[in-house]
């Protein structure tokens, strides 16, 4: 995937500690940002599909789950 240079403002003391710890700031930011983007996408998906999820759960509560009589767990 292509990389793009960006400018960020960060607490100077925190930056000094990260450099002293020899942390790869680009890799660390990408990892954390990726996790946050995924979490936000999941949150939005759940919000957008809440009605369908609630309807499916309500149906299962009222009618049971297909094949539950045959489950051994």
CNS distance restraints for C-alpha pairs under 8 A (distance, minus, plus):
assign (resid  10 and name CA) (resid  14 and name CA) 7.42 0.50 0.50
assign (resid  10 and name CA) (resid  15 and name CA) 6.75 0.50 0.50
assign (resid  11 and name CA) (resid  15 and name CA) 6.21 0.50 0.50
assign (resid  12 and name CA) (resid  16 and name CA) 6.19 0.50 0.50
assign (resid  13 and name CA) (resid  17 and name CA) 6.29 0.50 0.50
assign (resid  14 and name CA) (resid  18 and name CA) 6.16 0.50 0.50
assign (resid  15 and name CA) (resid  19 and name CA) 6.14 0.50 0.50
assign (resid  16 and name CA) (resid  20 and name CA) 6.10 0.50 0.50
assign (resid  17 and name CA) (resid  21 and name CA) 6.14 0.50 0.50
assign (resid  18 and name CA) (resid  22 and name CA) 6.21 0.50 0.50
assign (resid  18 and name CA) (resid  23 and name CA) 5.47 0.50 0.50
assign (resid  18 and name CA) (resid  25 and name CA) 7.71 0.50 0.50
assign (resid  19 and name CA) (resid  23 and name CA) 5.96 0.50 0.50
assign (resid  23 and name CA) (resid  28 and name CA) 7.56 0.50 0.50
assign (resid  24 and name CA) (resid  28 and name CA) 6.05 0.50 0.50
assign (resid  25 and name CA) (resid  29 and name CA) 5.91 0.50 0.50
assign (resid  26 and name CA) (resid  30 and name CA) 6.13 0.50 0.50
assign (resid  27 and name CA) (resid  31 and name CA) 6.14 0.50 0.50
assign (resid  28 and name CA) (resid  32 and name CA) 6.22 0.50 0.50
assign (resid  29 and name CA) (resid  33 and name CA) 5.74 0.50 0.50
assign (resid  30 and name CA) (resid  34 and name CA) 5.84 0.50 0.50
assign (resid  31 and name CA) (resid  35 and name CA) 6.37 0.50 0.50
assign (resid  32 and name CA) (resid  36 and name CA) 6.23 0.50 0.50
assign (resid  33 and name CA) (resid  37 and name CA) 6.05 0.50 0.50
assign (resid  34 and name CA) (resid  38 and name CA) 6.14 0.50 0.50
assign (resid  35 and name CA) (resid  39 and name CA) 6.14 0.50 0.50
assign (resid  36 and name CA) (resid  40 and name CA) 6.13 0.50 0.50
assign (resid  37 and name CA) (resid  41 and name CA) 6.12 0.50 0.50
assign (resid  38 and name CA) (resid  42 and name CA) 6.14 0.50 0.50
assign (resid  39 and name CA) (resid  43 and name CA) 6.11 0.50 0.50
assign (resid  40 and name CA) (resid  44 and name CA) 6.14 0.50 0.50
assign (resid  41 and name CA) (resid  45 and name CA) 6.06 0.50 0.50
assign (resid  42 and name CA) (resid  46 and name CA) 6.12 0.50 0.50
assign (resid  43 and name CA) (resid  47 and name CA) 6.20 0.50 0.50
assign (resid  44 and name CA) (resid  48 and name CA) 6.01 0.50 0.50
assign (resid  45 and name CA) (resid  49 and name CA) 6.03 0.50 0.50
assign (resid  46 and name CA) (resid  50 and name CA) 5.61 0.50 0.50
assign (resid  49 and name CA) (resid  53 and name CA) 6.17 0.50 0.50
assign (resid  50 and name CA) (resid  54 and name CA) 5.96 0.50 0.50
assign (resid  51 and name CA) (resid  55 and name CA) 6.08 0.50 0.50
assign (resid  52 and name CA) (resid  56 and name CA) 6.11 0.50 0.50
assign (resid  53 and name CA) (resid  57 and name CA) 6.12 0.50 0.50
assign (resid  54 and name CA) (resid  58 and name CA) 5.98 0.50 0.50
assign (resid  55 and name CA) (resid  59 and name CA) 6.11 0.50 0.50
assign (resid  56 and name CA) (resid  60 and name CA) 6.21 0.50 0.50
assign (resid  57 and name CA) (resid  61 and name CA) 6.14 0.50 0.50
assign (resid  58 and name CA) (resid  62 and name CA) 6.18 0.50 0.50
assign (resid  59 and name CA) (resid  63 and name CA) 5.83 0.50 0.50
assign (resid  59 and name CA) (resid  64 and name CA) 7.46 0.50 0.50
assign (resid  60 and name CA) (resid  64 and name CA) 4.65 0.50 0.50
assign (resid  60 and name CA) (resid  65 and name CA) 5.49 0.50 0.50
assign (resid  61 and name CA) (resid  65 and name CA) 7.97 0.50 0.50
assign (resid  64 and name CA) (resid  68 and name CA) 7.29 0.50 0.50
assign (resid  67 and name CA) (resid  71 and name CA) 6.73 0.50 0.50
